[in-house]
Amino acid sequence: MTVAGFTSARRFATAVEGEIGYLALYGLKTDDPQAALAVLEARSGTAGIPFSFGLDMNGISAVLYEAIGPEQLAADQKASQG
């Protein structure tokens, strides 16, 4: 990931047999998330951030979310992070 402000990216595929769907989650750390998203969108489909030829461009959407509370860990995860 070479877009300023983006700290991580992770892709997911549906885990339900017979369903087709994908999700990409991006981590951001920036004072201007709209500008970072605009740069990502501008570079998408280029050599720097290529798209798959099978990607349905009509089904793509991008939404910015902001955390409203801390991450909640399961009890066994809390213990392992000690």
Backbone bond lengths (Angstrom), bond angles and torsions (degrees), N, CA, C in turn:
res aa  C-N    CA-C-N  psi(-1)  N-CA   C-N-CA  omega(-1)  CA-C   N-CA-C  phi
1 M - - - 1.459 - - 1.526 107.32 -
2 T 1.300 115.93 119.93 1.464 120.51 -175.94 1.518 112.66 -120.24
3 V 1.320 117.33 23.61 1.458 121.05 179.21 1.520 108.41 -101.62
4 A 1.337 116.80 122.54 1.462 121.77 -178.42 1.523 110.40 -55.30
5 G 1.321 115.59 136.03 1.457 121.33 179.76 1.510 113.72 98.41
6 F 1.321 117.87 -25.57 1.465 121.41 179.18 1.519 109.30 -86.62
7 T 1.318 116.43 127.93 1.460 121.36 -176.88 1.526 113.01 -105.65
8 S 1.325 117.14 -19.16 1.459 120.16 -177.96 1.520 109.99 -163.41
9 A 1.315 114.54 163.64 1.467 121.00 174.77 1.523 107.40 -150.85
10 R 1.330 115.82 141.87 1.465 120.43 178.42 1.519 108.38 -147.06
11 R 1.339 116.02 132.66 1.464 121.44 -178.78 1.518 110.05 -106.35
12 F 1.328 114.90 146.29 1.461 122.25 179.89 1.519 108.79 -131.80
13 A 1.333 115.71 152.36 1.461 123.03 171.47 1.525 107.19 -124.62
14 T 1.314 116.63 151.83 1.454 119.94 -179.79 1.523 110.61 -57.37
15 A 1.312 115.29 145.61 1.463 121.51 -179.12 1.525 111.22 -106.19
16 V 1.325 116.81 7.43 1.466 121.87 -179.66 1.525 108.33 -100.33
17 E 1.325 115.82 122.18 1.457 120.19 -178.76 1.531 110.73 -59.22
18 G 1.326 115.57 133.56 1.456 121.06 179.28 1.520 113.17 91.52
19 E 1.305 117.61 -14.40 1.465 121.73 177.82 1.524 109.01 -97.66
20 I 1.320 116.16 141.42 1.452 120.97 177.18 1.519 107.65 -122.24
21 G 1.287 115.68 122.55 1.454 120.50 178.37 1.518 110.44 -171.15
22 Y 1.297 115.52 154.19 1.458 121.31 -177.98 1.516 109.26 -137.30
23 L 1.324 115.50 153.29 1.454 122.60 179.91 1.516 107.81 -142.58
24 A 1.306 116.74 136.32 1.466 121.42 172.86 1.518 107.05 -121.95
25 L 1.334 115.89 128.23 1.452 121.77 176.63 1.529 108.52 -111.15
26 Y 1.302 115.70 131.41 1.456 121.34 -179.05 1.521 109.36 -118.58
27 G 1.320 116.36 137.61 1.455 121.72 173.38 1.520 109.05 -92.64
28 L 1.321 115.85 137.50 1.471 121.41 -179.57 1.517 110.33 -126.82
29 K 1.321 115.34 142.09 1.458 121.11 170.00 1.520 105.80 -139.81
30 T 1.322 115.26 96.32 1.457 120.93 -176.07 1.521 109.27 -159.96
31 D 1.307 116.10 155.84 1.464 120.97 175.10 1.521 111.80 -81.37
32 D 1.340 116.51 -13.90 1.465 120.49 -177.39 1.532 110.31 -133.65
33 P 1.343 117.28 77.07 1.466 119.36 -177.75 1.524 113.20 -62.05
34 Q 1.325 118.68 -32.96 1.473 120.54 178.81 1.526 110.97 -61.75
35 A 1.339 116.73 -41.07 1.468 120.29 179.58 1.521 110.50 -67.37
36 A 1.339 117.80 -40.92 1.464 121.15 178.43 1.524 110.43 -62.56
37 L 1.334 116.80 -42.39 1.461 121.10 178.28 1.526 110.67 -64.10
38 A 1.326 117.50 -39.16 1.468 120.81 178.59 1.525 111.09 -62.68
39 V 1.337 117.49 -39.48 1.460 121.09 177.72 1.521 110.11 -66.08
40 L 1.343 117.07 -43.85 1.463 120.88 177.54 1.529 110.60 -58.61
41 E 1.322 116.97 -46.69 1.465 120.79 -179.88 1.522 111.24 -63.07
42 A 1.334 117.52 -39.34 1.467 120.86 -179.43 1.528 111.68 -66.80
43 R 1.334 117.03 -34.65 1.468 120.85 -178.76 1.524 112.91 -85.85
44 S 1.310 117.55 -16.04 1.460 121.00 -179.11 1.516 110.26 -63.08
45 G 1.322 115.65 135.12 1.461 120.61 -179.54 1.521 112.69 88.02
46 T 1.343 117.28 2.68 1.464 121.39 176.66 1.523 108.70 -100.07
47 A 1.315 116.46 179.13 1.464 120.46 178.61 1.532 110.89 -61.42
48 G 1.328 118.01 -30.07 1.455 121.77 -179.93 1.515 113.46 -71.61
49 I 1.323 116.85 -35.25 1.468 122.49 179.00 1.529 107.22 -138.35
50 P 1.336 116.45 78.10 1.470 119.70 -175.32 1.524 112.74 -71.82
51 F 1.315 115.36 151.78 1.465 122.92 173.68 1.514 108.71 -104.15
52 S 1.307 116.14 151.71 1.452 121.57 172.53 1.525 108.73 -73.94
53 F 1.318 116.97 142.91 1.465 120.37 177.99 1.526 111.54 -64.16
54 G 1.321 117.52 -22.45 1.455 121.24 179.82 1.525 113.81 -85.45
55 L 1.315 117.42 1.20 1.460 121.60 -177.08 1.523 111.28 -75.12
56 D 1.321 116.34 127.88 1.462 121.96 176.99 1.522 108.51 -84.09
57 M 1.316 117.19 101.95 1.463 122.00 -176.21 1.531 112.48 -63.69
58 N 1.329 117.96 -22.24 1.470 120.74 179.29 1.520 112.40 -74.15
59 G 1.328 116.84 -16.75 1.460 120.08 -177.70 1.516 113.86 -99.63
60 I 1.316 117.40 9.59 1.463 120.93 -177.21 1.521 110.01 -93.71
61 S 1.331 115.24 135.83 1.467 119.75 172.40 1.518 108.20 -142.70
62 A 1.302 116.15 153.80 1.460 121.83 177.63 1.517 108.19 -129.91
63 V 1.318 115.34 129.95 1.464 121.55 -179.20 1.523 107.38 -134.00
64 L 1.317 116.19 133.96 1.460 120.33 176.40 1.520 108.97 -91.57
65 Y 1.325 115.80 132.09 1.463 122.40 176.73 1.515 108.56 -121.14
66 E 1.317 115.86 150.97 1.454 122.47 177.89 1.519 108.58 -123.01
67 A 1.331 116.81 134.51 1.468 120.75 179.18 1.525 109.60 -62.30
68 I 1.335 116.01 137.47 1.460 120.07 178.16 1.527 111.47 -111.94
69 G 1.307 115.77 7.23 1.454 121.52 177.59 1.509 109.04 -171.87
70 P 1.326 117.39 170.13 1.458 120.07 -179.97 1.526 111.67 -72.19
71 E 1.312 115.80 158.87 1.458 121.07 175.47 1.520 108.79 -64.99
72 Q 1.318 116.62 135.64 1.460 122.51 179.56 1.519 108.80 -102.57
73 L 1.319 116.79 121.22 1.457 122.02 179.73 1.513 110.79 -99.83
74 A 1.334 115.99 147.02 1.458 121.54 173.33 1.526 108.28 -65.22
75 A 1.332 116.69 154.66 1.459 121.67 -176.21 1.525 112.10 -55.38
76 D 1.339 117.80 -41.52 1.460 119.58 -179.10 1.526 111.84 -68.36
77 Q 1.321 117.45 -27.33 1.464 121.04 177.48 1.532 110.54 -75.85
78 K 1.321 116.83 -37.27 1.467 121.12 177.66 1.520 109.60 -61.35
79 A 1.319 117.16 -43.42 1.462 122.44 -177.78 1.529 110.89 -64.45
80 S 1.350 116.77 -38.30 1.468 119.83 -177.40 1.517 111.93 -75.01
81 Q 1.341 117.55 -19.51 1.453 120.39 179.33 1.524 111.37 -93.51
82 G 1.336 116.38 -5.23 1.412 129.08 174.08 1.416 122.34 33.85
